[in-house]
Amino acid sequence: MTSPLQPSFIQALRAFAALTILWHHFALYAPLSEWAAPLLGDLLSWLAKYARATQVFFVVSGFVAAQTIGNRVWRFNQLGRFVIQRYCRLGLPYLAIVLAILPIYELARGWVPDEVLGQPVTLAQFLAHLFFLQDILGYEALSAGLWFVCINFQLGFGYAFGMVLQQRFGKGGDGLFTLLGWGSSIYSLFHFNLDPSGESWALYFFPYFFLGILVHKAVMRRAGRELLAFQGLMLLAVLYEWRWRVVIAMVFGMVLFVAERSGLGQRWPRSRWIAALGKISFSLFLVHFPVLVLVGALWARLGWTAPEMAVAGLLVAFLTSLACAAAFHRWVETPAATLSRRFRAPRLEGGSGGGGSSGERRMAFEH
């Protein structure tokens, strides 16, 4: 069993992705980034344009899902329990952020630009957030990054439903799920993923998630032909139409495979700081934007708009985000994860499901 603070390449990837996304948002959203531009303009512009790492989270999520969702006994009547489990695991921390950011927006309105805060929250908008439907129904998101939680919820349910079909109709092996996964990925890569209007649906991101599942399958079964074939498919998709996000997923998918296959993933990095940051990465992903808005509003009220003070404000927001993420992980995310485990499906006695394995290793937390 993996200790929560054991050095792990998975945790390092999560830490890297969370920090990259944090600084992307810090560089993208006013007012601190605008005030700091005279000193850090080139760096902030680069971060705003290129610091993208949600694909890393999706690949890792697929890898971890294969160790958990793919390693369970699934029946149609268990899908309801799974929805409750995932809502506890992802939805409760997500809702805590939604509730926390409402008073922050009230405090910040008039001091932080409206394009950052959006319009005043309506009841319909709030209710849409309760059910992960804001993007599908066309409402403004209440915080940056909430869309990722909604998509991850969809991906998890889709994977569980695929396991139901495989175990009910697959007649042994994972051929049915493999067929569904490949078919969905081909349709996404060459059609659905080309239209930004599809970003509200899991199918848009499914190839990255499925890549993580195939990485786990290749590591556990000591066979990488299917993974290499899928990488070839993604390469063809990039040649068909260039997309950085697909390239990022390909690169980190192979990095994860090499690290886990070689055993490096369990030996490196030897840093408790990185392991701890990876452990709280989901909390950091959720809390950093409300913290940025709050610090930006405070700096505006105090008139600290000079470039040097704005840079200091970004650093304060960063350190405060780390502290809040640690507290949020302890008091919100961990209890939510504990509650979610009450609704898990039973483990498989043998076999591997859709990329799972009886040699499952527990991760510090599940996405």
Secondary structure, DSSP 4 states (H G I P E B T S, - for coil): ---TTS--HHHHHHHHHHHHHHHHHHHHSTTHHHHHHHHHHHHHHHHHHH---HHHHHHHHHHHHHHHGGGB---GGGHHHHHHHHIIIIIHHHHHHHHHHHHHHHHHBTTB-HHHH-SPPPHHHHHHHHTT-HHHHTPPPSSTTHHHHHHHHHHHHHHHHHHHHHHHHS-SSSHHHHHHHHHHHHHHHHTGGG-GGGGGSGGGTHHHHHHHHHHHHHHHHT--HHHHHHHHHHHHHHHHS--HHHHHHHHHHHHHHHHHHHTGGGT----HHHHHHHHTHHHHHHHHHHHHHHHHHHHHHHT--SHHHHHHHHHHHHHHHHHHHHHHIIIIIHHHHHHHGGGPPPBPSSS-TTT--TT----SS--
